[in-house]
Structures are given as C-alpha cells and as structure tokens.
Amino acid sequence: MQTELRKHQHTLITYGTGTILFGLWSLAKSVVYLVFDRSEESLSYMIEQLAPSEERGLMFVLAISLVSSVFLVDMIFRWAAGRSAQKIGTGKKTIKLGFMITSLYIAAVDGFEFVSGIQNIIAGEFMQLDKLLTLLVDITSFIIVLQMIYAAFMVGKLSKAIELEGAAAAGSGK
C-alpha cells in the first residue's frame, strides 16, 4: 500500500508541474496568435477590417489586453492546481476543495477545447499544422489533469487506509 501511495504522490508532483507548464504555454500561444496571426478569422484581421484607421491601435491594444487577461486567469488557475498537486504529492498538504474546483475547471476548459477541436476536424477545418498540434497539446493537457485528479483521490484514499491500518495495529497491540 505504501508503494502505491508513493507512486500516486510522484504522479501528482509530475502532473502538477505539467499543468503549470501547459498554462505557461497556453498564455504564450495566445499572445503569439494575437500578435502574428493574420488569417481572416484572427482578431487582428477583424480589427483592421472593422475599426476606423485612427482607432485600430487602441482597439488592438484593448483586444490583446482582454484576451491576455483571460489567459492569465487560466494560467493562475493552472498554477494554483499544479502547486497544490505538488504539495499534496510531497505530503505538505491534504486535498482541499480549492484544488478540486480549480482542477475541475481546468478539466472542463480542456475538455471543451478537445471537443471543439474534434468538431473542427470533422468539419475539415484542421488542415493547418499549428492547429493540429494545438489540438494534440490540448488533448494531452486534458489527460494530465484527469490523471492528476485521479492521483489526488488515490493519495487521499490510501493515506486514510494507511492511517486506519496503523491505528488498528496500535489498538490491537495494547
């Protein structure tokens, strides 16, 4: 039982780090797409087409700020869940409601992106390599978060079982 507990604790540490790194990647990716993507469905293209020329700069800055803020909030959630997972894995913390809420939020966002990506493939909209790679990263992030939640449950369950086993052994030794 101790070996299985250590395995799940190690999983939490590893996937907690992965969750943080995926958050950083997501934030960087969003800023790069906003600044450099010039396709017809990009935000910068829409601003160029819709905004009067004297307001384009302001609109672009506001759009980047707004979208970056959304991704920054996502990064904060990923950082919080990842750090909590690492602390649970090292035994410095027990599973708390905040960890579960942030982890479930991340799983929901990643699950939505995964389903959306699959729908785009079915519709034939994923012929660009960068969009296909983004889908693969989103799928990987989704799986990591689900495994992190499972490992947290297992650490909690095994820790309680080991405590009860220790208490029963101590009680029978009297």
C-alpha positions as CSV (number, residue, x, y, z in Angstrom):
1,M,0.0,0.0,0.0
2,Q,2.9,2.3,0.8
3,T,4.4,1.7,-2.7
4,E,1.1,2.5,-4.4
5,L,0.8,5.7,-2.3
6,R,4.4,6.8,-3.3
7,K,3.5,6.1,-6.9
8,H,0.5,8.3,-6.8
9,Q,2.3,11.0,-4.9
10,H,5.0,11.0,-7.6
11,T,2.3,11.2,-10.3
12,L,0.9,14.3,-8.5
13,I,4.2,16.0,-8.4
14,T,4.9,15.3,-12.1
15,Y,1.5,16.2,-13.4
16,G,1.3,19.3,-11.2
17,T,4.5,20.5,-12.9
18,G,3.0,19.6,-16.3
19,T,-0.2,21.6,-15.5
20,I,1.9,24.7,-14.7
21,L,3.9,24.3,-17.9
22,F,0.8,23.9,-20.0
23,G,-0.6,27.1,-18.5
24,L,2.6,29.0,-19.5
25,W,2.4,27.5,-23.0
26,S,-1.3,28.5,-23.3
27,L,-0.6,32.1,-22.3
28,A,2.4,32.4,-24.7
29,K,0.5,30.8,-27.5
30,S,-2.5,33.2,-27.2
31,V,-0.2,36.3,-27.2
32,V,1.7,35.0,-30.3
33,Y,-1.5,34.2,-32.2
34,L,-2.9,37.7,-31.3
35,V,0.2,39.5,-32.5
36,F,1.3,37.4,-35.5
37,D,-1.8,35.7,-36.9
38,R,-3.1,37.5,-40.0
39,S,-5.7,35.0,-41.2
40,E,-9.2,36.1,-41.9
41,E,-10.6,34.7,-38.7
42,S,-8.0,36.3,-36.5
43,L,-8.8,39.1,-34.1
44,S,-6.2,41.5,-35.6
45,Y,-7.7,41.0,-39.1
46,M,-11.2,41.7,-37.8
47,I,-9.9,44.9,-36.1
48,E,-8.2,46.0,-39.3
49,Q,-11.4,45.5,-41.3
50,L,-14.0,46.9,-38.9
51,A,-12.3,49.7,-36.9
52,P,-11.6,53.1,-38.3
53,S,-7.9,53.6,-39.1
54,E,-7.4,56.1,-36.2
55,E,-8.9,53.7,-33.6
56,R,-7.1,50.5,-34.8
57,G,-4.1,50.8,-32.5
58,L,-6.3,51.3,-29.4
59,M,-8.6,48.5,-30.4
60,F,-5.7,46.2,-31.0
61,V,-4.1,47.0,-27.6
62,L,-7.5,46.6,-25.9
63,A,-8.1,43.2,-27.6
64,I,-4.7,41.9,-26.7
65,S,-5.2,43.1,-23.1
66,L,-8.6,41.5,-22.8
67,V,-7.6,38.1,-24.3
68,S,-4.3,38.0,-22.4
69,S,-6.2,38.7,-19.2
70,V,-8.5,35.7,-19.8
71,F,-5.5,33.5,-20.5
72,L,-3.7,35.0,-17.5
73,V,-6.6,34.0,-15.2
74,D,-6.4,30.5,-16.8
75,M,-2.7,30.4,-16.1
76,I,-3.4,31.4,-12.4
77,F,-5.9,28.5,-12.1
78,R,-3.3,26.1,-13.6
79,W,-0.6,27.4,-11.4
80,A,-2.8,27.0,-8.3
81,A,-3.9,23.5,-9.2
82,G,-0.3,22.5,-10.2
83,R,1.2,23.8,-6.9
84,S,-1.5,22.2,-4.9
85,A,-0.9,18.9,-6.6
86,Q,2.8,19.2,-5.9
87,K,2.2,19.9,-2.3
88,I,-0.2,17.0,-1.9
89,G,2.3,14.8,-3.6
90,T,5.1,15.8,-1.2
91,G,2.7,15.3,1.8
92,K,2.8,19.0,2.8
93,K,-0.9,19.4,2.1
94,T,-4.1,17.4,2.0
95,I,-6.7,17.5,-0.7
96,K,-8.8,20.7,-0.3
97,L,-11.9,22.0,-2.0
98,G,-9.9,24.7,-3.9
99,F,-7.7,22.1,-5.5
100,M,-10.7,20.2,-6.7
101,I,-12.5,23.3,-8.0
102,T,-9.5,24.5,-9.9
103,S,-8.7,21.1,-11.3
104,L,-12.3,20.5,-12.4
105,Y,-12.3,24.0,-14.0
106,I,-9.2,23.1,-16.0
107,A,-10.6,19.7,-17.0
108,A,-13.8,21.4,-18.2
109,V,-11.9,24.0,-20.2
110,D,-9.5,21.4,-21.7
111,G,-12.5,19.1,-22.4
112,F,-14.3,21.9,-24.2
113,E,-11.2,22.6,-26.3
114,F,-10.8,18.9,-27.1
115,V,-14.4,18.5,-28.2
116,S,-14.2,21.8,-30.2
117,G,-11.1,20.5,-31.9
118,I,-12.7,17.2,-32.8
119,Q,-15.7,19.1,-34.3
120,N,-13.2,21.2,-36.3
121,I,-11.5,18.0,-37.6
122,I,-14.9,16.5,-38.6
123,A,-15.8,19.8,-40.4
124,G,-12.4,19.7,-42.2
125,E,-11.0,22.8,-40.6
126,F,-7.8,21.3,-39.2
127,M,-5.6,21.3,-42.3
128,Q,-3.1,23.6,-40.7
129,L,-0.2,22.0,-38.8
130,D,-0.2,24.5,-36.0
131,K,-4.0,23.9,-35.3
132,L,-3.5,20.2,-35.3
133,L,-0.5,20.4,-32.9
134,T,-2.6,22.7,-30.6
135,L,-5.3,20.1,-30.5
136,L,-2.8,17.4,-29.6
137,V,-1.4,19.6,-26.8
138,D,-5.0,20.3,-25.6
139,I,-5.7,16.6,-25.5
140,T,-2.5,15.9,-23.6
141,S,-3.4,18.6,-21.1
142,F,-6.9,17.2,-20.6
143,I,-5.5,13.7,-19.9
144,I,-2.9,15.1,-17.5
145,V,-5.5,17.0,-15.5
146,L,-7.8,13.9,-15.3
147,Q,-4.9,11.8,-14.1
148,M,-3.9,14.4,-11.6
149,I,-7.4,14.4,-10.1
150,Y,-7.4,10.6,-10.0
151,A,-4.0,10.5,-8.3
152,A,-5.2,13.1,-5.7
153,F,-8.2,10.9,-4.9
154,M,-5.9,7.8,-4.6
155,V,-3.5,9.6,-2.4
156,G,-6.3,10.7,-0.1
157,K,-7.8,7.2,-0.1
158,L,-4.5,5.4,0.5
159,S,-3.4,7.8,3.2
160,K,-6.6,7.2,5.1
161,A,-6.3,3.5,4.7
162,I,-2.7,3.5,6.0
163,E,-3.8,5.7,9.0
164,L,-6.6,3.3,9.8
165,E,-4.3,0.3,9.4
166,G,-1.8,2.0,11.8
167,A,-4.5,2.9,14.3
168,A,-5.8,-0.7,14.2
169,A,-2.3,-2.1,14.7
170,A,-1.7,0.2,17.6
171,G,-5.1,-0.6,19.1
172,S,-4.5,-4.3,18.9
173,G,-1.0,-4.1,20.4
174,K,-2.3,-2.8,23.7
